[in-house]
Amino acid sequence: MAAPKICVVFNPASGRKSEDPETEALIARIRADERMELRALDDPGALDRVVEKALKDGFETIVAAGGDGTIAGVTSGLLGHDVTLGMLPMGTFNFMARSLGIPQDFDAALDVILDGDTGTMTVGTVNDRVFVNNSSLGAYAAVLDVREGTYRRWGRSRLAAYWSVIVAMLTIYRPLRMKITVDGESWRVRSPMAFVASSAYQLEQYAFEGADAVREGNLALILAPDSNRLQLLWRAIKILIGGIHRGEDYTLHTGREILIETRRGNRLVARDGERESMPGPYRFSVVPDAIRVKVPKPHQRGDTQ
């Protein structure tokens, strides 16, 4: 029997739990297919180690089975290696998979991995750490802290994610004083949040401008105006309902290289729904066509909404 060529790295801590009936059926299908090998994470912190081991074992395709944070973590480990990335969207929002047209249905997504086309994917980096949709400093990173507590209490869902935004905006307000440099041009600003997007799809989902610039190979830097808690909450609600407006609610800057300097040495940095403490300054870059990725054939494409 030939050795499996596809390694599926499954993160049970993502939105869809392993005891979910659809997830159980997916796991059974993977284990029954001699082309694939399933490697589940006992600890989300072990992701880098599991990906490194899969590379050493010579798999041709390594699949991220989880949410956008899991996809970003697997992608980070694959950069510079002659392997292909696959995605099984099992998170709360699944922006990256949706942007590529990968179906949200597990069986259909697995069919893409087994029999889809191969394309390339552009990613962003912050201090050499990969993000596939966005990375940010300030308010959104604080929201993620609140979100984890909400998830533990109520479970993972979009409703829980939105509720955590409301709670965080009402209880957390720490404006940042930043020196920002975009493609060599610098200025100073005070803002509750600096949000850097590498995904045109996600910008369009929330009615932000900048998607065309991202498609041309740039990053989009979104800065919220300095405001009080209630104003910040109202802008967060406008994002959720699609009523956000450039100028009134945010400023936009685009470029290939973004440097953010703050007064404090270490800050909480969000990357695709995950967060970690990171020393500054914060250097954001775009890496075009960074990795090969399995994408749907025209008849395999799912609903991207």
Short mmCIF file of the C-alpha atoms (twelve columns), coordinates in Angstrom:
data_MODEL
# 
_entry.id   MODEL 
# 
loop_
_atom_site.group_PDB 
_atom_site.id 
_atom_site.type_symbol 
_atom_site.label_atom_id 
_atom_site.label_alt_id 
_atom_site.label_comp_id 
_atom_site.label_asym_id 
_atom_site.label_seq_id 
_atom_site.Cartn_x 
_atom_site.Cartn_y 
_atom_site.Cartn_z 
_atom_site.pdbx_PDB_model_num 
ATOM 1   C CA . MET A 1   0.000   0.000  0.000   1 
ATOM 2   C CA . ALA A 2   1.411   3.424  -0.976  1 
ATOM 3   C CA . ALA A 3   2.078   5.955  1.767   1 
ATOM 4   C CA . PRO A 4   -0.572  8.712  2.123   1 
ATOM 5   C CA . LYS A 5   0.253   11.883 0.188   1 
ATOM 6   C CA . ILE A 6   -2.146  14.200 2.030   1 
ATOM 7   C CA . CYS A 7   -1.844  15.139 5.708   1 
ATOM 8   C CA . VAL A 8   -4.949  16.652 7.312   1 
ATOM 9   C CA . VAL A 9   -4.047  18.775 10.351  1 
ATOM 10  C CA . PHE A 10  -7.282  18.980 12.352  1 
ATOM 11  C CA . ASN A 11  -7.784  21.591 15.066  1 
ATOM 12  C CA . PRO A 12  -10.627 20.419 17.373  1 
ATOM 13  C CA . ALA A 13  -10.616 23.849 19.056  1 
ATOM 14  C CA . SER A 14  -12.063 25.480 15.910  1 
ATOM 15  C CA . GLY A 15  -15.739 26.293 15.515  1 
ATOM 16  C CA . ARG A 16  -16.837 22.776 14.544  1 
ATOM 17  C CA . LYS A 17  -16.081 20.296 17.322  1 
ATOM 18  C CA . SER A 18  -14.968 16.728 16.752  1 
ATOM 19  C CA . GLU A 19  -18.147 15.343 18.375  1 
ATOM 20  C CA . ASP A 20  -20.374 17.153 15.861  1 
ATOM 21  C CA . PRO A 21  -22.059 14.476 13.657  1 
ATOM 22  C CA . GLU A 22  -20.923 16.116 10.405  1 
ATOM 23  C CA . THR A 23  -17.383 16.386 11.753  1 
ATOM 24  C CA . GLU A 24  -17.438 12.751 12.851  1 
ATOM 25  C CA . ALA A 25  -18.529 11.723 9.350   1 
ATOM 26  C CA . LEU A 26  -15.731 13.822 7.829   1 
ATOM 27  C CA . ILE A 27  -13.117 12.254 10.112  1 
ATOM 28  C CA . ALA A 28  -14.386 8.788  9.230   1 
ATOM 29  C CA . ARG A 29  -14.115 9.550  5.505   1 
ATOM 30  C CA . ILE A 30  -10.549 10.834 5.893   1 
ATOM 31  C CA . ARG A 31  -9.478  7.789  7.881   1 
ATOM 32  C CA . ALA A 32  -11.025 5.434  5.341   1 
ATOM 33  C CA . ASP A 33  -9.168  6.992  2.391   1 
ATOM 34  C CA . GLU A 34  -5.652  5.604  1.935   1 
ATOM 35  C CA . ARG A 35  -4.553  8.829  0.229   1 
ATOM 36  C CA . MET A 36  -4.956  10.790 3.490   1 
ATOM 37  C CA . GLU A 37  -3.687  10.728 7.048   1 
ATOM 38  C CA . LEU A 38  -5.400  12.619 9.888   1 
ATOM 39  C CA . ARG A 39  -3.326  14.314 12.567  1 
ATOM 40  C CA . ALA A 40  -5.419  15.993 15.260  1 
ATOM 41  C CA . LEU A 41  -4.009  18.663 17.548  1 
ATOM 42  C CA . ASP A 42  -4.085  17.758 21.229  1 
ATOM 43  C CA . ASP A 43  -3.136  21.366 21.938  1 
ATOM 44  C CA . PRO A 44  -3.611  24.298 19.515  1 
ATOM 45  C CA . GLY A 45  -0.174  25.490 20.624  1 
ATOM 46  C CA . ALA A 46  1.333   22.398 19.000  1 
ATOM 47  C CA . LEU A 47  0.321   23.482 15.468  1 
ATOM 48  C CA . ASP A 48  3.807   24.590 14.388  1 
ATOM 49  C CA . ARG A 49  5.345   21.327 15.600  1 
ATOM 50  C CA . VAL A 50  2.712   19.174 13.855  1 
ATOM 51  C CA . VAL A 51  3.176   21.023 10.545  1 
ATOM 52  C CA . GLU A 52  6.954   20.714 10.811  1 
ATOM 53  C CA . LYS A 53  6.620   16.957 11.378  1 
ATOM 54  C CA . ALA A 54  4.292   16.628 8.363   1 
ATOM 55  C CA . LEU A 55  6.878   18.390 6.206   1 
ATOM 56  C CA . LYS A 56  9.627   16.058 7.405   1 
ATOM 57  C CA . ASP A 57  7.397   13.082 6.622   1 
ATOM 58  C CA . GLY A 58  7.224   14.168 2.990   1 
ATOM 59  C CA . PHE A 59  3.527   14.852 2.446   1 
ATOM 60  C CA . GLU A 60  2.760   16.533 -0.879  1 
ATOM 61  C CA . THR A 61  -0.348  18.345 0.414   1 
ATOM 62  C CA . ILE A 62  -0.947  19.558 3.962   1 
ATOM 63  C CA . VAL A 63  -4.519  20.481 4.829   1 
ATOM 64  C CA . ALA A 64  -5.586  23.008 7.456   1 
ATOM 65  C CA . ALA A 65  -8.829  21.701 8.981   1 
ATOM 66  C CA . GLY A 66  -10.042 24.572 11.137  1 
ATOM 67  C CA . GLY A 67  -10.758 28.273 11.016  1 
ATOM 68  C CA . ASP A 68  -8.790  31.173 9.569   1 
ATOM 69  C CA . GLY A 69  -6.337  31.131 12.475  1 
ATOM 70  C CA . THR A 70  -5.525  27.475 11.804  1 
ATOM 71  C CA . ILE A 71  -5.137  28.188 8.085   1 
ATOM 72  C CA . ALA A 72  -2.756  31.062 8.857   1 
ATOM 73  C CA . GLY A 73  -0.723  28.856 11.201  1 
ATOM 74  C CA . VAL A 74  -0.389  26.029 8.686   1 
ATOM 75  C CA . THR A 75  0.406   28.487 5.881   1 
ATOM 76  C CA . SER A 76  3.167   30.052 7.966   1 
ATOM 77  C CA . GLY A 77  4.817   26.660 8.351   1 
ATOM 78  C CA . LEU A 78  4.590   25.859 4.637   1 
ATOM 79  C CA . LEU A 79  6.189   29.028 3.250   1 
ATOM 80  C CA . GLY A 80  9.339   28.217 1.356   1 
ATOM 81  C CA . HIS A 81  8.497   24.522 1.005   1 
ATOM 82  C CA . ASP A 82  7.491   22.644 -2.144  1 
ATOM 83  C CA . VAL A 83  4.072   21.570 -0.856  1 
ATOM 84  C CA . THR A 84  0.451   22.467 -1.520  1 
ATOM 85  C CA . LEU A 85  -1.990  23.867 1.036   1 
ATOM 86  C CA . GLY A 86  -5.519  22.482 1.348   1 
ATOM 87  C CA . MET A 87  -8.397  23.902 3.393   1 
ATOM 88  C CA . LEU A 88  -11.283 22.288 5.238   1 
ATOM 89  C CA . PRO A 89  -13.281 25.294 6.546   1 
ATOM 90  C CA . MET A 90  -14.319 24.458 10.101  1 
ATOM 91  C CA . GLY A 91  -14.202 27.869 11.779  1 
ATOM 92  C CA . THR A 92  -16.764 30.516 12.668  1 
ATOM 93  C CA . PHE A 93  -16.363 32.783 9.621   1 
ATOM 94  C CA . ASN A 94  -14.040 30.940 7.186   1 
ATOM 95  C CA . PHE A 95  -13.220 34.095 5.228   1 
ATOM 96  C CA . MET A 96  -10.160 32.652 3.468   1 
ATOM 97  C CA . ALA A 97  -11.907 29.519 2.217   1 
ATOM 98  C CA . ARG A 98  -14.981 31.499 1.153   1 
ATOM 99  C CA . SER A 99  -12.801 33.977 -0.760  1 
ATOM 100 C CA . LEU A 100 -11.433 31.080 -2.824  1 
ATOM 101 C CA . GLY A 101 -14.878 29.610 -3.463  1 
ATOM 102 C CA . ILE A 102 -14.185 26.547 -1.328  1 
ATOM 103 C CA . PRO A 103 -17.537 25.036 -0.279  1 
ATOM 104 C CA . GLN A 104 -18.562 25.156 3.359   1 
ATOM 105 C CA . ASP A 105 -19.954 21.644 3.045   1 
ATOM 106 C CA . PHE A 106 -17.312 19.250 4.361   1 
ATOM 107 C CA . ASP A 107 -17.657 16.556 1.698   1 
ATOM 108 C CA . ALA A 108 -17.563 19.111 -1.104  1 
ATOM 109 C CA . ALA A 109 -14.522 20.836 0.424   1 
ATOM 110 C CA . LEU A 110 -12.755 17.488 0.697   1 
ATOM 111 C CA . ASP A 111 -13.525 16.821 -2.970  1 
ATOM 112 C CA . VAL A 112 -11.673 20.056 -3.808  1 
ATOM 113 C CA . ILE A 113 -8.607  18.797 -1.930  1 
ATOM 114 C CA . LEU A 114 -8.713  15.435 -3.712  1 
ATOM 115 C CA . ASP A 115 -9.694  16.562 -7.196  1 
ATOM 116 C CA . GLY A 116 -9.555  20.359 -7.414  1 
ATOM 117 C CA . ASP A 117 -7.273  22.690 -9.327  1 
ATOM 118 C CA . THR A 118 -4.098  24.262 -7.954  1 
ATOM 119 C CA . GLY A 119 -3.677  28.025 -7.651  1 
ATOM 120 C CA . THR A 120 -1.575  30.429 -5.614  1 
ATOM 121 C CA . MET A 121 -2.381  32.525 -2.571  1 
ATOM 122 C CA . THR A 122 -1.026  35.906 -1.466  1 
ATOM 123 C CA . VAL A 123 -0.549  36.449 2.273   1 
ATOM 124 C CA . GLY A 124 0.426   39.227 4.636   1 
ATOM 125 C CA . THR A 125 3.059   39.121 7.354   1 
ATOM 126 C CA . VAL A 126 3.561   41.051 10.568  1 
ATOM 127 C CA . ASN A 127 7.090   40.702 11.922  1 
ATOM 128 C CA . ASP A 128 7.397   37.607 9.711   1 
ATOM 129 C CA . ARG A 129 4.249   35.989 11.160  1 
ATOM 130 C CA . VAL A 130 1.674   35.116 8.504   1 
ATOM 131 C CA . PHE A 131 -1.915  36.334 8.304   1 
ATOM 132 C CA . VAL A 132 -4.300  35.408 5.508   1 
ATOM 133 C CA . ASN A 133 -7.066  37.973 6.129   1 
ATOM 134 C CA . ASN A 134 -6.039  40.625 8.629   1 
ATOM 135 C CA . SER A 135 -3.821  41.645 11.499  1 
ATOM 136 C CA . SER A 136 -4.393  44.471 13.929  1 
ATOM 137 C CA . LEU A 137 -3.366  46.370 17.051  1 
ATOM 138 C CA . GLY A 138 -5.676  47.911 19.619  1 
ATOM 139 C CA . ALA A 139 -9.431  47.468 19.951  1 
ATOM 140 C CA . TYR A 140 -9.877  44.355 17.818  1 
ATOM 141 C CA . ALA A 141 -7.146  42.457 19.671  1 
ATOM 142 C CA . ALA A 142 -8.977  43.370 22.883  1 
ATOM 143 C CA . VAL A 143 -12.241 42.064 21.388  1 
ATOM 144 C CA . LEU A 144 -10.593 38.676 20.857  1 
ATOM 145 C CA . ASP A 145 -9.718  38.487 24.551  1 
ATOM 146 C CA . VAL A 146 -13.388 39.031 25.422  1 
ATOM 147 C CA . ARG A 147 -14.485 36.634 22.651  1 
ATOM 148 C CA . GLU A 148 -12.579 33.676 24.083  1 
ATOM 149 C CA . GLY A 149 -14.430 34.041 27.391  1 
ATOM 150 C CA . THR A 150 -17.748 34.323 25.542  1 
ATOM 151 C CA . TYR A 151 -16.970 31.197 23.518  1 
ATOM 152 C CA . ARG A 152 -16.111 29.223 26.646  1 
ATOM 153 C CA . ARG A 153 -19.429 30.170 28.200  1 
ATOM 154 C CA . TRP A 154 -21.796 30.029 25.218  1 
ATOM 155 C CA . GLY A 155 -19.923 28.099 22.521  1 
ATOM 156 C CA . ARG A 156 -18.510 29.293 19.198  1 
ATOM 157 C CA . SER A 157 -20.950 31.055 16.898  1 
ATOM 158 C CA . ARG A 158 -21.230 34.252 14.897  1 
ATOM 159 C CA . LEU A 159 -23.765 35.586 17.408  1 
ATOM 160 C CA . ALA A 160 -21.289 35.028 20.254  1 
ATOM 161 C CA . ALA A 161 -18.579 36.733 18.208  1 
ATOM 162 C CA . TYR A 162 -20.769 39.774 17.584  1 
ATOM 163 C CA . TRP A 163 -21.808 39.950 21.251  1 
ATOM 164 C CA . SER A 164 -18.148 39.998 22.294  1 
ATOM 165 C CA . VAL A 165 -17.638 43.092 20.132  1 
ATOM 166 C CA . ILE A 166 -20.379 44.925 22.016  1 
ATOM 167 C CA . VAL A 167 -19.035 43.904 25.436  1 
ATOM 168 C CA . ALA A 168 -15.467 44.847 24.533  1 
ATOM 169 C CA . MET A 169 -16.378 48.250 23.108  1 
ATOM 170 C CA . LEU A 170 -18.303 49.149 26.265  1 
ATOM 171 C CA . THR A 171 -15.602 48.025 28.689  1 
ATOM 172 C CA . ILE A 172 -12.265 48.494 26.910  1 
ATOM 173 C CA . TYR A 173 -10.910 51.724 25.508  1 
ATOM 174 C CA . ARG A 174 -7.170  52.211 25.179  1 
ATOM 175 C CA . PRO A 175 -6.311  54.561 22.314  1 
ATOM 176 C CA . LEU A 176 -2.910  54.016 20.710  1 
ATOM 177 C CA . ARG A 177 -0.381  56.715 19.950  1 
ATOM 178 C CA . MET A 178 1.391   55.549 16.814  1 
ATOM 179 C CA . LYS A 179 3.947   56.623 14.280  1 
ATOM 180 C CA . ILE A 180 2.888   55.062 11.003  1 
ATOM 181 C CA . THR A 181 4.957   54.719 7.839   1 
ATOM 182 C CA . VAL A 182 3.387   53.465 4.600   1 
ATOM 183 C CA . ASP A 183 5.774   52.951 1.678   1 
ATOM 184 C CA . GLY A 184 8.165   55.539 3.118   1 
ATOM 185 C CA . GLU A 185 5.613   58.230 4.059   1 
ATOM 186 C CA . SER A 186 5.271   58.824 7.838   1 
ATOM 187 C CA . TRP A 187 2.832   60.565 10.182  1 
ATOM 188 C CA . ARG A 188 1.665   60.357 13.791  1 
ATOM 189 C CA . VAL A 189 -1.839  59.436 14.854  1 
ATOM 190 C CA . ARG A 190 -3.939  58.615 17.916  1 
ATOM 191 C CA . SER A 191 -6.454  55.841 17.256  1 
ATOM 192 C CA . PRO A 192 -8.166  52.984 19.120  1 
ATOM 193 C CA . MET A 193 -7.312  50.539 16.332  1 
ATOM 194 C CA . ALA A 194 -4.963  49.919 13.415  1 
ATOM 195 C CA . PHE A 195 -6.367  47.180 11.164  1 
ATOM 196 C CA . VAL A 196 -4.288  45.797 8.279   1 
ATOM 197 C CA . ALA A 197 -6.129  43.740 5.653   1 
ATOM 198 C CA . SER A 198 -4.662  41.404 3.053   1 
ATOM 199 C CA . SER A 199 -8.045  40.049 1.904   1 
ATOM 200 C CA . ALA A 200 -10.104 41.975 -0.642  1 
ATOM 201 C CA . TYR A 201 -12.966 39.577 0.025   1 
ATOM 202 C CA . GLN A 202 -13.198 40.409 3.723   1 
ATOM 203 C CA . LEU A 203 -13.101 44.151 3.054   1 
ATOM 204 C CA . GLU A 204 -16.017 43.785 0.649   1 
ATOM 205 C CA . GLN A 205 -17.987 41.649 3.101   1 
ATOM 206 C CA . TYR A 206 -18.009 44.549 5.571   1 
ATOM 207 C CA . ALA A 207 -18.353 47.332 2.959   1 
ATOM 208 C CA . PHE A 208 -14.880 48.817 3.456   1 
ATOM 209 C CA . GLU A 209 -13.054 50.461 0.577   1 
ATOM 210 C CA . GLY A 210 -9.598  49.279 -0.462  1 
ATOM 211 C CA . ALA A 211 -10.421 45.929 -2.072  1 
ATOM 212 C CA . ASP A 212 -9.159  46.981 -5.512  1 
ATOM 213 C CA . ALA A 213 -5.839  48.130 -4.042  1 
ATOM 214 C CA . VAL A 214 -5.467  44.795 -2.241  1 
ATOM 215 C CA . ARG A 215 -6.117  42.911 -5.484  1 
ATOM 216 C CA . GLU A 216 -3.302  44.965 -7.035  1 
ATOM 217 C CA . GLY A 217 -0.879  43.637 -4.422  1 
ATOM 218 C CA . ASN A 218 -1.167  46.126 -1.580  1 
ATOM 219 C CA . LEU A 219 -2.177  45.948 2.048   1 
ATOM 220 C CA . ALA A 220 -5.038  48.115 3.306   1 
ATOM 221 C CA . LEU A 221 -4.517  49.992 6.593   1 
ATOM 222 C CA . ILE A 222 -7.757  51.067 8.276   1 
ATOM 223 C CA . LEU A 223 -7.574  53.521 11.179  1 
ATOM 224 C CA . ALA A 224 -10.541 54.276 13.407  1 
ATOM 225 C CA . PRO A 225 -10.880 57.934 14.464  1 
ATOM 226 C CA . ASP A 226 -10.128 58.770 18.074  1 
ATOM 227 C CA . SER A 227 -13.476 58.563 19.881  1 
ATOM 228 C CA . ASN A 228 -15.186 57.629 23.123  1 
ATOM 229 C CA . ARG A 229 -16.584 54.175 23.985  1 
ATOM 230 C CA . LEU A 230 -20.103 54.799 22.733  1 
ATOM 231 C CA . GLN A 231 -18.845 56.210 19.437  1 
ATOM 232 C CA . LEU A 232 -16.559 53.204 19.057  1 
ATOM 233 C CA . LEU A 233 -19.465 50.840 19.768  1 
ATOM 234 C CA . TRP A 234 -21.665 52.612 17.234  1 
ATOM 235 C CA . ARG A 235 -18.985 52.242 14.560  1 
ATOM 236 C CA . ALA A 236 -18.634 48.553 15.419  1 
ATOM 237 C CA . ILE A 237 -22.394 48.115 14.984  1 
ATOM 238 C CA . LYS A 238 -22.255 49.972 11.648  1 
ATOM 239 C CA . ILE A 239 -19.603 47.509 10.456  1 
ATOM 240 C CA . LEU A 240 -21.868 44.578 11.325  1 
ATOM 241 C CA . ILE A 241 -24.915 46.065 9.563   1 
ATOM 242 C CA . GLY A 242 -22.972 47.328 6.545   1 
ATOM 243 C CA . GLY A 243 -23.304 51.061 7.206   1 
ATOM 244 C CA . ILE A 244 -19.640 52.051 7.572   1 
ATOM 245 C CA . HIS A 245 -18.371 55.085 5.601   1 
ATOM 246 C CA . ARG A 246 -14.859 56.166 4.736   1 
ATOM 247 C CA . GLY A 247 -13.944 59.561 6.154   1 
ATOM 248 C CA . GLU A 248 -16.706 59.628 8.737   1 
ATOM 249 C CA . ASP A 249 -15.914 56.247 10.317  1 
ATOM 250 C CA . TYR A 250 -12.388 55.375 9.205   1 
ATOM 251 C CA . THR A 251 -9.383  56.479 7.196   1 
ATOM 252 C CA . LEU A 252 -7.752  54.232 4.594   1 
ATOM 253 C CA . HIS A 253 -4.133  53.982 3.499   1 
ATOM 254 C CA . THR A 254 -2.746  51.374 1.109   1 
ATOM 255 C CA . GLY A 255 0.771   50.178 0.389   1 
ATOM 256 C CA . ARG A 256 3.089   47.205 0.222   1 
ATOM 257 C CA . GLU A 257 5.081   48.001 3.386   1 
ATOM 258 C CA . ILE A 258 3.536   49.340 6.596   1 
ATOM 259 C CA . LEU A 259 5.485   50.131 9.782   1 
ATOM 260 C CA . ILE A 260 3.677   50.910 13.050  1 
ATOM 261 C CA . GLU A 261 5.671   52.170 16.032  1 
ATOM 262 C CA . THR A 262 4.139   52.579 19.496  1 
ATOM 263 C CA . ARG A 263 5.450   53.715 22.844  1 
ATOM 264 C CA . ARG A 264 5.126   50.355 24.580  1 
ATOM 265 C CA . GLY A 265 7.575   47.563 23.767  1 
ATOM 266 C CA . ASN A 266 5.092   44.658 23.631  1 
ATOM 267 C CA . ARG A 267 1.484   44.710 22.508  1 
ATOM 268 C CA . LEU A 268 -1.271  42.239 21.826  1 
ATOM 269 C CA . VAL A 269 -1.430  41.618 18.071  1 
ATOM 270 C CA . ALA A 270 -4.398  39.934 16.400  1 
ATOM 271 C CA . ARG A 271 -3.914  37.691 13.361  1 
ATOM 272 C CA . ASP A 272 -6.939  36.062 11.741  1 
ATOM 273 C CA . GLY A 273 -8.910  35.741 14.953  1 
ATOM 274 C CA . GLU A 274 -5.951  34.657 17.105  1 
ATOM 275 C CA . ARG A 275 -3.845  36.906 19.299  1 
ATOM 276 C CA . GLU A 276 -0.361  36.953 20.740  1 
ATOM 277 C CA . SER A 277 1.953   39.364 22.537  1 
ATOM 278 C CA . MET A 278 4.541   40.699 20.119  1 
ATOM 279 C CA . PRO A 279 7.404   43.203 20.499  1 
ATOM 280 C CA . GLY A 280 7.359   46.301 18.336  1 
ATOM 281 C CA . PRO A 281 7.899   47.935 15.984  1 
ATOM 282 C CA . TYR A 282 5.328   46.150 13.805  1 
ATOM 283 C CA . ARG A 283 6.330   45.601 10.184  1 
ATOM 284 C CA . PHE A 284 3.552   44.549 7.818   1 
ATOM 285 C CA . SER A 285 4.388   43.243 4.358   1 
ATOM 286 C CA . VAL A 286 2.575   41.540 1.505   1 
ATOM 287 C CA . VAL A 287 3.932   38.306 0.002   1 
ATOM 288 C CA . PRO A 288 2.464   37.773 -3.489  1 
ATOM 289 C CA . ASP A 289 1.757   34.211 -4.633  1 
ATOM 290 C CA . ALA A 290 3.307   32.947 -1.411  1 
ATOM 291 C CA . ILE A 291 2.056   29.373 -1.583  1 
ATOM 292 C CA . ARG A 292 0.277   26.831 -3.776  1 
ATOM 293 C CA . VAL A 293 -3.268  26.085 -2.702  1 
ATOM 294 C CA . LYS A 294 -6.022  23.691 -3.758  1 
ATOM 295 C CA . VAL A 295 -8.906  25.623 -5.307  1 
ATOM 296 C CA . PRO A 296 -12.232 24.461 -6.755  1 
ATOM 297 C CA . LYS A 297 -12.812 23.651 -10.356 1 
ATOM 298 C CA . PRO A 298 -15.662 25.783 -11.757 1 
ATOM 299 C CA . HIS A 299 -18.305 23.134 -10.979 1 
ATOM 300 C CA . GLN A 300 -16.970 22.709 -7.415  1 
ATOM 301 C CA . ARG A 301 -17.243 26.321 -6.290  1 
ATOM 302 C CA . GLY A 302 -19.317 27.018 -3.209  1 
ATOM 303 C CA . ASP A 303 -21.354 30.021 -2.090  1 
ATOM 304 C CA . THR A 304 -18.905 32.791 -1.152  1 
ATOM 305 C CA . GLN A 305 -21.452 34.907 0.698   1 
# 
